[in-house]
Amino acid sequence: MKTKIIAIVGATVLTLGIGTAAYAAEIGPSSFKDMLPFIKEMHPTMNDSQLEQMYNNCHQKEGNSDTRGMMQNNDMMQRTNAESI
């Protein structure tokens, strides 16, 4: 009985995880214009050119290891959350 419950919970978690990943991949990345209201809300002291530069640094596909796709490994999100605490 216990094994069945664990199997059902595991299958449910796996199914939801795969579904979430597929949904996120389908949506794809948003453009800067789409994200601007949310970015302004998170960083109210920055002007539009600073916000666009930050967005481009976080979402660029190529570059050196210091600036390449910081959003891919969530460095930016972790720093933002740590600053707000």
C-alpha positions, -999 to 999 in steps of 0.1 A, spaced: 0 0 0 28 24 10 47 16 -22 16 24 -44 12 58 -28 48 66 -32 46 55 -69 15 76 -75 31 107 -59 63 102 -78 45 98 -111 24 129 -104 55 150 -95 73 138 -126 43 145 -149 38 180 -135 75 187 -139 76 176 -175 45 195 -182 59 227 -167 91 224 -186 72 218 -219 50 248 -213 79 270 -205 98 259 -236 67 266 -257 63 301 -245 99 310 -252 118 341 -241 99 374 -238 111 405 -254 124 435 -235 92 455 -242 71 427 -228 92 425 -196 97 462 -191 68 468 -166 79 439 -145 116 449 -146 106 485 -136 87 471 -107 117 451 -94 142 479 -101 124 513 -97 156 534 -93 170 524 -127 162 543 -160 151 526 -192 186 524 -207 200 508 -176 172 483 -175 177 474 -212 214 469 -207 207 447 -177 182 427 -197 206 423 -226 234 412 -203 212 386 -187 197 372 -219 226 372 -244 235 339 -260 272 345 -265 299 364 -246 324 358 -219 316 338 -188 311 369 -167 280 381 -186 267 351 -206 231 344 -198 230 350 -161 193 341 -161 202 306 -172 218 298 -139 196 322 -118 225 343 -104 205 374 -110 174 361 -93 194 349 -63 211 383 -59 178 401 -62 161 379 -36 191 383 -12 190 421 -16 153 423 -8 156 404 25 
